[in-house]
Amino acid sequence: GEDNKNYDFSYTRPWLDDKETSATINLYDITNEYADYNSDGDEIARYDKKRRGQEITFSRRTHNEFVSNYITIKNRDDIYKGEADGYEGDSNQYYENKFFEKNDKGEIINKSDKYESWMPETAAERRKENFGVTRSITFGRVYDSRDNVYDPHEGKRIGYSVEWAGGMGGDFDFTKWTADWRYYFRAGGESVWALNLGAGYASGDMPLSQRFTMGGSDTLRGYEDDQFRGNSMLKATLEYRFPIVKKVQGVLFTDNGYAWDKRHEDEFDMGLIKNSYGVGLRINSPLGPVKLDYGYGEDGGKFHFSFGGQF
């Protein structure tokens, strides 16, 4: 079946020329099940999406050994593939159903409890707003003085980028600015304080896949994955990391942040920022790094499990 055709291929050529230019090609065609949530954490859709695209990145270190510049060209298509198995005909499916009826006067009646006034009225409009082709070019600059990129104990990583979409065709036209600051301080022995600050702003119209997101194991633990999405974002995470036994690290953390949706929220309204705190484990397994976290947000606790390194 179609699921057997999934692939995500990445190849890096580190020395392209005598100026140490590196090139990375990323090709992917993956169909996965996704869930979308409203800002209250209520699930509004569960569906299959095909993510298909090609990306190429060129990176070159500057005369400063800690600083690199990069450029990424992206061609990506996000394709809605229908409701997930077992959800067909569910009246709360955001991309399939009318969320309300209107009377003869054009007034909304029999409104779904999932419908909000800023949402496009028809399912077709909602799909068009959130899925389609993104063609963009990104320029970035990174300063990286970490002592170990996989488990840093001192140093910092500071990154800035601007992504521009719309001049090369595609369905969306936006400019997206992102900044990310990461600092690491030794706390005695092998313990470390790790601080991550981030900010982002975008103008124009972005599909669901390109918006800033907040929520889940990588940004705001204690909340649903990508529970908050928008065109502006602030985040702050502080972690205290300490060794437990060989290849196992403990973490105490606090996460803070939000992504503001300009369609119905004031951008950078600080009163909307969400907070959480919790504990976690980092396990260096034969299959790669494993993250286990329990985060406690405003609606209670939530367990997060993921593969991959930490910031």
C-alpha positions in Angstrom: 0.0 0.0 0.0 0.9 3.7 -0.1 2.2 3.5 3.5 5.1 1.3 2.3 6.4 4.0 0.0 7.3 6.4 2.9 10.9 7.7 2.8 13.0 10.4 4.3 16.5 10.6 2.8 19.2 13.0 3.7 22.7 13.2 2.3 25.5 15.7 3.3 28.7 16.5 1.4 30.9 18.3 3.9 33.7 19.5 1.6 32.2 20.9 -1.6 35.1 23.2 -2.3 38.3 24.7 -0.8 36.2 27.1 1.2 34.7 24.2 3.2 31.2 24.7 1.8 28.9 21.9 2.8 25.8 20.8 1.0 22.8 18.7 2.4 20.0 17.3 0.3 16.8 16.2 2.0 14.1 14.2 0.1 11.0 13.0 1.8 7.6 11.5 1.0 5.8 10.5 4.1 2.2 9.9 5.0 1.4 10.1 8.7 -1.6 10.4 11.0 -1.9 13.9 12.5 -4.1 15.4 15.2 -5.0 19.1 15.4 -6.1 20.9 18.6 -7.8 24.1 19.4 -6.1 26.4 21.9 -8.1 24.8 24.7 -6.4 21.4 24.0 -9.6 19.9 22.5 -9.0 17.7 19.5 -10.8 19.1 16.4 -9.4 16.8 13.7 -7.5 13.5 13.2 -6.4 12.9 9.7 -3.8 11.5 7.3 -1.4 13.9 5.7 1.2 13.3 3.0 4.3 15.4 3.4 6.3 15.4 0.2 9.3 17.6 -0.7 12.8 18.4 -1.6 15.2 20.7 0.3 18.9 21.6 -0.4 21.1 23.5 2.1 24.4 25.1 1.5 26.5 26.1 4.5 29.9 27.8 4.8 31.9 28.8 7.9 33.1 32.4 8.0 36.6 33.7 9.0 35.3 33.2 12.5 35.4 29.5 13.3 32.3 29.7 15.4 30.1 31.4 12.8 28.4 29.8 9.7 26.1 31.2 7.1 23.6 29.0 5.3 20.9 29.1 2.6 18.1 26.6 2.2 15.8 26.2 -0.9 12.6 24.2 -0.1 9.8 22.8 -2.3 7.3 21.1 0.0 3.7 19.9 -0.6 1.4 19.1 2.3 -1.5 17.0 1.0 -4.7 16.3 3.0 -5.5 12.6 2.7 -8.8 12.3 4.6 -10.0 11.4 8.0 -7.9 8.9 10.0 -9.2 5.4 10.3 -12.1 5.2 12.7 -13.0 8.9 12.4 -15.0 8.8 9.2 -18.2 10.7 9.5 -17.3 12.2 12.9 -19.2 15.5 13.1 -16.3 17.2 14.8 -13.8 16.7 11.9 -12.5 20.1 11.1 -11.6 19.5 7.4 -14.7 17.5 6.5 -17.8 18.9 8.0 -19.9 22.0 8.3 -19.5 23.3 11.9 -22.8 25.0 11.9 -26.1 25.7 10.0 -27.6 29.0 9.1 -31.2 30.2 9.2 -33.0 32.2 6.5 -31.6 35.4 7.9 -28.0 34.2 7.6 -27.6 33.8 11.3 -25.6 30.8 12.6 -27.7 28.1 14.4 -26.8 24.6 15.7 -23.2 25.6 16.0 -20.6 22.9 16.9 -18.9 23.5 20.2 -15.6 23.2 18.2 -16.4 26.1 15.9 -15.0 29.6 16.5 -16.0 32.7 14.7 -12.6 33.2 13.0 -12.6 29.8 11.3 -13.3 29.6 7.5 -16.9 28.6 7.0 -16.6 25.6 4.7 -14.4 22.5 4.9 -13.0 23.2 1.5 -11.8 26.7 2.6 -10.3 25.2 5.8 -8.3 22.6 3.7 -7.1 25.3 1.3 -5.9 27.5 4.1 -3.9 24.7 5.7 -2.6 22.5 2.9 -0.7 23.1 -0.3 2.7 23.8 -1.9 5.3 25.9 -0.1 8.3 27.1 -2.1 10.8 29.2 -0.1 14.3 30.3 0.4 15.9 30.7 3.8 19.0 32.7 4.8 20.5 31.9 8.2 23.5 32.6 10.4 24.6 30.5 13.4 27.2 31.2 16.1 28.1 27.9 17.9 30.7 27.6 20.6 29.3 24.5 22.4 31.9 22.1 23.8 29.8 19.1 22.6 26.9 19.4 20.2 25.1 16.3 21.6 25.5 17.0 25.3 26.8 20.5 25.8 28.1 21.6 29.2 29.4 25.1 28.3 29.2 27.5 25.4 26.4 28.9 23.4 24.5 28.6 20.1 22.8 31.6 18.6 20.9 31.3 15.3 19.0 33.8 13.2 17.0 33.1 10.0 14.6 34.7 7.6 12.5 32.5 5.2 10.8 34.1 2.2 8.1 32.3 0.3 6.0 33.4 -2.6 8.5 34.5 -5.3 8.9 31.0 -6.7 5.3 30.0 -7.1 3.6 27.8 -4.6 0.3 28.4 -2.8 1.6 30.6 0.0 3.3 34.0 0.3 5.0 34.9 3.6 8.2 36.2 5.3 9.2 34.4 8.5 11.8 35.7 10.9 13.2 33.4 13.7 15.8 33.9 16.4 17.1 31.2 18.8 19.5 31.6 21.7 20.9 28.6 23.7 23.3 29.0 26.7 25.0 26.3 28.8 26.7 26.7 32.2 28.5 24.2 34.3 26.9 23.5 37.6 29.5 21.4 39.3 30.7 18.0 38.2 28.8 16.8 35.2 25.7 18.9 36.0 24.7 21.7 33.7 22.2 24.6 33.5 20.7 24.9 30.0 18.7 27.9 28.8 16.8 28.2 25.5 15.1 31.5 24.4 13.3 31.9 21.1 11.3 34.5 19.2 9.6 34.5 15.8 7.4 36.7 13.7 5.9 36.2 10.2 3.8 38.3 7.8 1.7 37.0 5.0 -0.2 33.7 4.9 1.3 30.4 6.1 0.0 26.9 5.9 -0.5 24.9 9.1 2.9 23.1 8.6 4.9 26.4 8.4 3.4 28.3 11.3 5.2 28.7 14.6 4.0 26.0 17.0 4.1 25.6 20.8 3.2 22.5 22.8 4.7 19.1 23.2 8.0 17.4 23.9 10.2 20.0 22.2 8.7 23.3 23.2 6.0 23.4 25.9 5.7 20.2 27.9 2.5 19.5 29.7 0.4 20.5 26.6 -0.7 18.8 23.5 1.7 18.6 20.5 1.5 21.9 18.5 -1.5 22.9 20.6 -0.8 26.6 19.9 0.0 27.7 16.3 0.4 31.2 14.9 2.4 33.8 13.1 4.3 35.0 16.1 6.1 33.2 18.9 8.0 33.6 22.2 9.5 30.8 24.2 11.8 30.3 27.2 13.0 27.0 28.7 15.4 26.5 31.6 16.7 23.0 32.4 18.9 21.6 35.2 20.6 18.4 33.9 22.4 16.0 36.2 23.9 12.5 35.8 22.1 9.6 37.4 24.0 6.5 36.2 26.1 5.9 33.1 24.2 6.9 29.9 21.2 8.2 32.0 20.7 11.8 32.8 18.0 13.5 34.9 16.3 16.8 34.0 14.3 19.4 36.0 12.7 21.9 33.7 10.3 24.8 33.3 8.9 25.8 29.9 7.2 29.1 29.0 5.8 30.3 25.7 3.0 30.8 23.2 2.3 31.1 19.5 -0.2 33.8 18.7 -2.7 33.4 15.9 -3.2 36.8 14.3 -6.7 35.9 13.0 -8.2 36.1 16.5 -5.5 37.2 19.0 -3.4 40.2 19.6 0.2 39.4 18.6 2.6 39.1 21.6 -0.2 39.5 24.1 1.9 38.5 27.1 -1.2 37.5 29.1 -1.6 34.4 27.0 1.8 32.9 27.6 1.6 29.4 29.0 3.9 27.9 31.7 4.8 24.4 32.7 7.3 22.5 34.8 8.4 18.9 35.3 11.0 16.2 35.4 12.6 14.0 32.8 15.1 11.4 31.8 17.6 11.3 29.0 18.7 7.8 28.0 21.6 7.2 25.6 20.2 4.0 24.0 21.7 1.8 21.2 18.9 3.3 19.0 19.9 6.9 19.8 18.9 9.4 22.4 15.6 8.9 24.2 13.7 11.6 26.0 11.1 10.9 28.7 9.4 13.9 30.3 6.5 14.6 32.5 5.3 18.1 32.2 2.7 19.8 34.4 0.7 22.6 32.7 -2.5 24.6 33.4 -4.8 21.6 32.8 -2.7 19.0 34.7 0.1 16.6 33.8 1.2 15.0 30.6 3.8 12.4 29.7 6.0 13.0 26.6 8.2 10.4 24.9 10.4 11.1 21.9 13.6 10.1 20.1 16.3 12.6 19.4 18.7 14.9 21.2 17.9 17.8 23.4 18.7 21.4 22.7 
